[in-house]
């Protein structure tokens, strides 16, 4: 495997979660002990200049660089995002463009959801050998497609025990992904089955790429919902984020999150009322209704 001398990490965020970018990058900065430089490529869904400056000011390592990628520059105008009926923001579909956010000569990228913190050297994940698989991922806590992630698995001819992965951490062979036209195939699948989508782009990914992924150690995508006697490598705040007062999952994971956030320009941040999170979900649903009406009009 030739992973190159630099680690390439792709993120996607809107302005609402810029604070999470800072905590996540800080956790990587602090725990990165090897000499490889790390290049971050942030798919920028209208992040404010103020928040970009705060993220940059939080970084103290010369080994880290951040590239802000305008999503309008990489999403073809012919692409229509699948406007599902979930409260997930449309931003989540941007992960499908991660292989297009980096220079075309890069063979490998790591996509990370911004609601993660990394507790060990990220180079350990970067150098994982995934063999001939297109990408590596961690099995979701729902385990298999028949547990809810793909409600119409029978109609699609999928075996009920087909493993179901979480899309928050993806170690991707970028060139092969582009050559296989994975992004367009996932979008096509999502549009065709839109009434069955529960977890946004994760549906199309699991249907389109069933059994084509390398199973990573679950410690590389440990969900904040569950305590563990082991030391996880990465914590993923899959439900309520720790920046909200309504966070009710493993307390020590929230403490870890703030231990990193307090070393950024968001130091001394106080958790936001959980009602704000609910308002955001309503906003996401309303936005999708508007998008659907515009798509119909066009």
C-alpha positions in Angstrom: 0.0 0.0 0.0 1.3 3.4 -0.9 -0.4 6.0 1.3 2.0 8.8 0.5 3.9 10.9 3.0 1.0 13.2 4.0 -2.3 12.3 5.7 -5.3 13.6 3.8 -8.5 14.1 5.9 -11.8 15.3 4.5 -14.6 16.9 6.6 -17.9 18.4 5.7 -19.7 21.1 7.8 -22.1 24.0 7.8 -21.6 27.0 10.1 -23.7 25.5 12.8 -21.1 22.8 13.6 -17.9 24.8 13.0 -17.2 24.5 16.7 -17.0 20.7 16.4 -14.4 21.1 13.7 -12.2 22.9 16.2 -12.5 20.2 18.9 -11.9 17.4 16.4 -8.8 18.9 14.8 -7.4 19.8 18.2 -7.9 16.1 19.3 -6.0 15.0 16.2 -3.3 17.6 16.7 -2.6 16.7 20.3 -2.5 12.9 19.7 -0.6 12.9 16.4 3.0 11.7 17.3 4.4 10.6 13.9 6.1 13.0 11.4 3.5 12.9 8.6 2.0 16.3 7.9 -1.9 16.3 7.9 -3.9 18.1 5.3 -7.5 18.8 6.1 -10.0 19.5 3.3 -13.2 21.0 4.6 -16.2 20.8 2.4 -17.5 24.3 3.3 -21.3 24.6 3.4 -21.4 28.4 4.2 -19.1 28.5 7.2 -18.6 32.1 8.2 -15.3 33.8 7.9 -15.3 34.5 11.6 -15.6 30.8 12.4 -13.0 29.8 9.9 -10.6 32.3 11.5 -11.4 30.8 14.9 -10.7 27.3 13.7 -7.4 28.4 12.2 -6.4 30.2 15.3 -7.0 27.0 17.3 -4.3 25.1 15.5 -0.7 25.3 16.9 1.0 22.6 14.9 3.0 23.4 11.8 2.3 19.9 10.6 -1.4 20.7 10.0 -2.9 22.6 7.1 -6.6 23.4 6.4 -8.0 23.9 2.9 -11.6 25.3 2.7 -13.3 23.7 -0.3 -16.3 25.5 -1.8 -18.9 22.8 -2.3 -20.2 24.7 -5.4 -16.9 24.1 -7.1 -17.0 20.4 -6.9 -20.7 19.5 -7.1 -21.8 19.4 -10.8 -24.9 21.6 -11.5 -26.6 18.5 -12.9 -26.5 16.8 -9.4 -29.7 17.1 -7.3 -29.3 16.1 -3.7 -31.8 13.5 -2.6 -34.3 15.6 -0.6 -35.3 12.9 1.9 -37.8 13.2 4.8 -35.3 13.0 7.6 -34.2 15.8 9.9 -30.6 15.3 8.9 -29.1 18.4 7.2 -28.4 18.2 3.4 -24.8 18.8 4.4 -24.5 15.1 5.3 -24.7 14.2 1.6 -21.5 16.2 1.0 -19.4 13.2 2.2 -20.2 11.6 -1.1 -18.0 14.2 -2.8 -15.0 13.7 -0.4 -12.9 12.0 -3.2 -13.4 15.0 -5.4 -12.3 17.5 -2.7 -8.7 16.5 -2.8 -6.0 16.7 -5.6 -6.6 14.0 -8.2 -3.2 12.4 -7.6 -4.2 11.3 -4.1 -4.9 7.6 -3.9 -6.2 7.5 -0.3 -8.3 9.8 1.9 -9.9 9.6 5.3 -13.4 11.0 5.7 -14.4 11.9 9.3 -17.7 13.3 10.6 -17.1 16.5 12.5 -18.9 15.2 15.5 -15.9 13.0 16.4 -12.8 13.3 18.6 -9.7 11.1 18.1 -8.0 9.7 21.2 -4.9 8.2 19.6 -2.5 8.9 16.7 -4.6 9.2 13.5 -1.7 7.7 11.6 -2.6 4.3 13.0 -5.9 4.5 11.1 -4.4 6.1 8.1 -1.9 3.2 7.6 -4.5 0.4 8.0 -4.3 -2.1 5.2 -7.7 -2.6 3.8 -6.6 -5.0 1.1 -8.5 -5.0 -2.1 -11.6 -3.3 -0.7 -12.7 0.1 -1.9 -13.0 1.5 1.6 -12.8 0.7 5.3 -15.6 1.4 7.8 -17.0 0.3 11.2 -20.1 -1.7 11.5 -23.0 0.4 12.8 -24.7 -0.4 16.1 -27.7 -1.5 14.1 -25.3 -4.3 12.8 -27.3 -5.5 9.7 -29.6 -4.0 7.1 -32.6 -5.8 8.5 -32.4 -3.9 11.8 -33.8 -0.7 10.2 -31.1 1.0 8.1 -32.4 -0.4 4.9 -36.2 -1.0 5.4 -36.8 -2.4 1.9 -33.8 -4.8 2.0 -36.1 -7.7 0.9 -37.3 -5.8 -2.2 -33.7 -5.0 -3.1 -32.7 -8.7 -2.8 -30.4 -8.1 0.1 -29.8 -10.9 2.6 -31.1 -9.8 6.1 -27.7 -10.4 7.7 -25.9 -8.1 5.3 -23.6 -6.0 7.5 -24.5 -2.4 7.8 -21.7 0.2 8.2 -21.7 3.7 9.8 -20.5 6.3 7.3 -19.0 8.7 9.9 -15.5 7.2 9.5 -14.4 6.1 6.0 -10.9 5.2 4.8 -11.3 5.5 1.1 -9.3 4.6 -2.0 -10.2 7.9 -3.7 -9.1 7.2 -7.2 -10.9 3.9 -7.3 -14.0 5.5 -5.9 -14.0 8.1 -8.7 -13.2 5.5 -11.4 -16.2 3.4 -10.2 -18.5 6.5 -10.3 -19.6 5.6 -6.8 -21.0 9.0 -6.0 -23.4 9.1 -8.9 -24.5 5.5 -8.3 -25.3 6.3 -4.6 -27.3 9.3 -5.6 -29.2 7.3 -8.2 -30.0 4.6 -5.6 -31.1 7.3 -3.1 -33.4 9.0 -5.5 -35.0 5.7 -6.6 -35.6 4.6 -3.0 -36.1 8.0 -1.3 -39.2 7.0 0.6 -37.2 4.3 2.4 -34.4 6.6 3.6 -34.0 6.9 7.4 -30.3 7.9 7.8 -29.7 10.1 4.8 -26.7 9.2 2.6 -25.9 6.1 4.7 -28.9 4.3 3.1 -27.6 4.7 -0.5 -24.0 3.9 0.6 -25.0 0.7 2.3 -27.2 -0.5 -0.6 -24.8 0.5 -3.4 -21.7 -0.8 -1.7 -23.0 -3.8 0.3 -20.2 -6.3 1.1 -17.6 -4.1 -0.7 -16.0 -2.7 2.5 -13.3 -3.7 4.9 -14.4 -3.9 8.5 -12.4 -1.7 10.7 -11.8 -2.2 14.5 -15.0 -0.8 16.2 -12.8 1.3 18.4 -12.2 3.5 15.3 -15.8 4.6 15.4 -17.1 4.2 19.0 -20.6 5.6 19.5 -21.1 8.0 22.4 -24.3 6.1 23.2 -22.4 3.2 24.8 -19.9 2.8 27.6 -17.0 0.4 27.0 -14.3 -1.2 29.2 -11.9 -0.8 26.3 -10.1 2.4 25.3 -11.8 3.6 22.1 -9.6 5.2 19.5 -12.4 7.6 18.3 -15.6 8.8 19.9 -18.5 9.6 17.5 -21.3 11.7 18.9 -23.9 10.1 16.7 -27.0 11.5 18.4 -27.2 14.6 20.5 -23.9 16.5 20.4 -22.0 17.3 23.6 -22.4 21.1 23.0 -26.1 20.8 24.0 -27.5 20.6 27.5 -29.7 17.7 26.3 -26.7 15.4 25.8 -27.6 12.4 28.0 -25.2 9.7 26.9 -21.8 8.6 28.4 -20.7 11.5 30.6 -17.0 10.9 30.4 -17.1 11.3 26.6 -18.6 14.7 27.0 -15.8 15.5 29.5 -13.2 14.4 26.9 -14.8 16.5 24.2 -14.6 19.6 26.4 -11.0 18.8 27.3 -10.1 19.4 23.7 -12.6 22.2 23.0 -11.2 24.2 25.9 -7.8 24.2 24.1 -9.3 26.1 21.2 -10.7 29.6 20.7 -14.0 28.2 21.9 -12.5 27.9 25.4 -15.1 28.1 28.2 -17.9 27.4 25.8 -21.1 26.6 27.8 -23.5 24.0 26.5 -26.4 25.4 24.4 -30.0 24.8 25.4 -31.2 21.5 23.8 -34.2 23.2 22.3 -31.9 24.9 19.8 -31.0 21.5 18.5 -34.7 20.7 18.0 -35.2 24.0 16.2 -32.4 23.1 13.9 -34.1 19.8 13.0 -37.3 21.6 12.2 -35.3 24.0 10.1 -33.7 21.1 8.2 -37.1 19.6 7.4 -38.6 22.9 6.3 -35.5 23.5 4.1 -36.1 20.1 2.4 -39.7 21.0 1.7 -38.6 24.1 0.0 -36.0 22.2 -2.0 -38.6 19.7 -3.1 -40.9 22.4 -4.3 -38.0 24.0 -6.3 -37.1 20.7 -7.8 -40.7 20.1 -8.9 -40.8 23.6 -10.4 -37.6 22.9 -12.4 
